[in-house]
């Protein structure tokens, strides 16, 4: 496995599912970071081009080796098949002043921050919550027409909540601090200082701060444009549009851990990414503080999703959790962020193979936490927990469902 | 075991559903539908044995402006309490399902009559509707400590919402134009052709633009008000003005006032130019070339909010109506006068701007051409080109008539219509904690009742009757309204004062008076509505933190130039921030203050901000700069007032002088847009 850092050389555009046509649906919104689908596509394309294959050559399946490396075009017509190409991520990463790179992860949903909304200093800034010890009656635990089939939820426990404490969606935690969190330690910060007082993200982190709001890492830029008539080059009446681009901070990169039968040099260099094929450079790097998988799990443990995960019943798999862990486990509780809606684009389908949107599904958002208990000792627990949506052969192979483990 | 149990139930999605809007109609209807659904849960609890609804306090048949959190006390065992909670959820889901079925069967299927296509649509419709509604509830025992029990119940609901379960979705193909999430409904062919057909099949050309393709969720939101669906609670009694109409409401008001003022020839000339403008606009919609065949005729007389019935559907601004009603009764106006007034109130704000009074806007509301664009593309294009060819000179004449009217309006010092509107979001401070701080249920109910009274009465009066605005929702302390730029600050100030007065007999959890925080965003009428609503909510959050609550925050999002965000406490001593900004606005509009003052303030903030210079020295510099920007001949007393107003702002923003610059910029912005009326 080799870590690659993808750095923006331009603004990026990663559109959500909303239609976007000048004069009609004239406003495009971006999401960030991009989904694994976007990044794996860009990297596989880079491998193909580095091996001398244009997209039309790839379509014509002119090189069997490349087909094996990244999956053949023909195979993509039925489902996304990336051949021997494997990827973990994308994660956000931040370069320090010493040129080291550490990942950033979404703040875990059970890490609560004291936010009284007033200028008072709390005693404890952060808390890690866990399931309450007693049962509280709630809609999910009550058998209704809607959740009758979810027998396993009748003992589902809620989490302990505290007055003026809330979790931090749209905030990111450094990998170093995340490792401490996995050990049950909370961040040292008493407050979340205004990142605008620091010209660069690396300076903010070098000052000892460990939690970053999304605004500190990237800015959304709205750009206006107007369609022109291709024949006359004149602007067309009523064809104004607005697109929202992403401008990552200069210290912020995307990280992807890539392996396969390709050569690393074929992944490096200039790539295009997302809508309008905006530029980026891709370099192999060393990454610090990435959490490793525990050798065994037992007793009360929790998983924190680092990348989006797909389950066929929404937030739940359609199979017993035990089959995903390779040992008998039962779900106790969960802290979830709002689900992500991920679709994407399939270049190998649609009319005349011009491409078509993939089906949009709900994914568990990164940062979401699931609490389990087991009476067993499970060796080598999986580092990815996800199921495969329609037309994706192996979602885990391209970065979905990456998890970290901790106890509670 | 406890004899009493508390149920806390909430439904969703709230913010995302309401803000997913391409037009104000979606915004209002989103809120109405949620309120209508919550009412089902409340209504069930009101009729349940041993159940007592503590919050909200509403009459049994009420369906509008209902907050989406329900608190019920059950004087029975836990099993009964859980059964009541489950039935409240069931009632809410049943109502949603019924509404969904009725929109589909009684309306959508009158447009789509092929049973095979109906089957296809039903298959797409069902999963979207089934996975949309969220409903969370908890049941906790009530012990002798009522305050502690309610606090605990609210905490547990928070915990339940932290476990935010969700259903799977599988949305293929093109996505909904409004939500961007669900698949658009379509037959087995092309969704573009399908929605082209739907636009022409449904009643009102203005209700669906030619580019819009919708999912079941958005069809319900867009069409639930139609009479065929049969829901009186969701019918639109008064037309929702568009964002451009909200922006131009003050212009319409001024025109009305000028014409009805009876200022001799001046008024008569203005009326004549207005009538001419309306005539020119209407002429745009008449197909004069017999070669152009349309799918359905236009039935004159037509309004500018076209319907197949051709009836008038004026925009509803009670403040303007009141103006004309008084005048009409006094003058015993003729039918002709009533006619132009109705026509004028039908005109969408888009028609008052040169950049939106264009052929594309006009063509959007014309009946579709008869040839099928899929089967006879050439003939369709030919007729379309003919239509545009005929339209262009007519639009040019309408634009000329508009200019002529604006020239005559200028004789009354009426500024040209300005393109910005304000969105206001108000929320009571610490309401969750306040609601958890009552020592007994009767106190809690009394407070609920007070909030309901505030939402039902004074809010609408202040927003709609006394000012140029429309209320989106008022759920207790939670208010969202669209306002003319002219009145935004006034409304914000009056609402928060009224709110504080209404709840003055209660105290918050700290034993202090209950206050409210408000966010206002000023945006261009073409700004994406969804992001504008988000900006208003974010301004409201900014007023609370870091604004410190009991505060006002404003976001100014100009179409070009830097966005600005500012916040300040409503009041310090007897001095009020709104009054200070309005005073500055007056001085800017009277040219007492030079327009470059905000830039000067920006320079001072840059050079002297950040605590590098003693505040007294900064004040001296500000005073010096202000005096340079005051017009010659201004009385000394006014000069002192101006300096005092800005120095007061400086004293409220000692940690960030940029805030002062932003407030001064806001005052100049309002002065430039609305003058001093």
Boltz contact constraints between the chains, C-beta under 6 A:
constraints:
  - contact:
      token1: [A, 16]
      token2: [B, 180]
      max_distance: 6.0
  - contact:
      token1: [A, 17]
      token2: [B, 175]
      max_distance: 6.0
  - contact:
      token1: [A, 17]
      token2: [B, 180]
      max_distance: 6.0
  - contact:
      token1: [A, 18]
      token2: [B, 180]
      max_distance: 6.0
  - contact:
      token1: [A, 19]
      token2: [B, 177]
      max_distance: 6.0
  - contact:
      token1: [A, 24]
      token2: [B, 211]
      max_distance: 6.0
  - contact:
      token1: [A, 25]
      token2: [B, 177]
      max_distance: 6.0
  - contact:
      token1: [A, 27]
      token2: [B, 528]
      max_distance: 6.0
  - contact:
      token1: [A, 117]
      token2: [B, 544]
      max_distance: 6.0
  - contact:
      token1: [A, 117]
      token2: [B, 545]
      max_distance: 6.0
  - contact:
      token1: [A, 136]
      token2: [B, 138]
      max_distance: 6.0
  - contact:
      token1: [A, 136]
      token2: [B, 156]
      max_distance: 6.0
  - contact:
      token1: [A, 137]
      token2: [B, 82]
      max_distance: 6.0
  - contact:
      token1: [A, 137]
      token2: [B, 139]
      max_distance: 6.0
  - contact:
      token1: [A, 138]
      token2: [B, 138]
      max_distance: 6.0
  - contact:
      token1: [A, 138]
      token2: [B, 160]
      max_distance: 6.0
  - contact:
      token1: [A, 139]
      token2: [B, 136]
      max_distance: 6.0
  - contact:
      token1: [A, 139]
      token2: [B, 137]
      max_distance: 6.0
  - contact:
      token1: [A, 142]
      token2: [B, 82]
      max_distance: 6.0
  - contact:
      token1: [A, 142]
      token2: [B, 86]
      max_distance: 6.0
  - contact:
      token1: [A, 144]
      token2: [B, 86]
      max_distance: 6.0
  - contact:
      token1: [A, 158]
      token2: [B, 159]
      max_distance: 6.0
  - contact:
      token1: [A, 158]
      token2: [B, 160]
      max_distance: 6.0
  - contact:
      token1: [A, 159]
      token2: [B, 159]
      max_distance: 6.0
  - contact:
      token1: [A, 159]
      token2: [B, 162]
      max_distance: 6.0
  - contact:
      token1: [A, 161]
      token2: [B, 155]
      max_distance: 6.0
  - contact:
      token1: [A, 161]
      token2: [B, 158]
      max_distance: 6.0
  - contact:
      token1: [A, 161]
      token2: [B, 159]
      max_distance: 6.0
  - contact:
      token1: [A, 237]
      token2: [B, 358]
      max_distance: 6.0
  - contact:
      token1: [A, 237]
      token2: [B, 360]
      max_distance: 6.0
  - contact:
      token1: [A, 238]
      token2: [B, 358]
      max_distance: 6.0
  - contact:
      token1: [A, 238]
      token2: [B, 360]
      max_distance: 6.0
  - contact:
      token1: [A, 313]
      token2: [B, 168]
      max_distance: 6.0
  - contact:
      token1: [A, 314]
      token2: [B, 166]
      max_distance: 6.0
  - contact:
      token1: [A, 314]
      token2: [B, 167]
      max_distance: 6.0
  - contact:
      token1: [A, 314]
      token2: [B, 168]
      max_distance: 6.0
  - contact:
      token1: [A, 315]
      token2: [B, 165]
      max_distance: 6.0
  - contact:
      token1: [A, 315]
      token2: [B, 166]
      max_distance: 6.0
  - contact:
      token1: [A, 334]
      token2: [B, 163]
      max_distance: 6.0
  - contact:
      token1: [A, 335]
      token2: [B, 162]
      max_distance: 6.0
  - contact:
      token1: [A, 336]
      token2: [B, 164]
      max_distance: 6.0
  - contact:
      token1: [A, 339]
      token2: [B, 166]
      max_distance: 6.0
  - contact:
      token1: [A, 341]
      token2: [B, 181]
      max_distance: 6.0
  - contact:
      token1: [A, 359]
      token2: [B, 170]
      max_distance: 6.0
  - contact:
      token1: [A, 359]
      token2: [B, 172]
      max_distance: 6.0
  - contact:
      token1: [A, 360]
      token2: [B, 171]
      max_distance: 6.0
  - contact:
      token1: [A, 362]
      token2: [B, 166]
      max_distance: 6.0
  - contact:
      token1: [A, 362]
      token2: [B, 168]
      max_distance: 6.0
  - contact:
      token1: [A, 362]
      token2: [B, 169]
      max_distance: 6.0
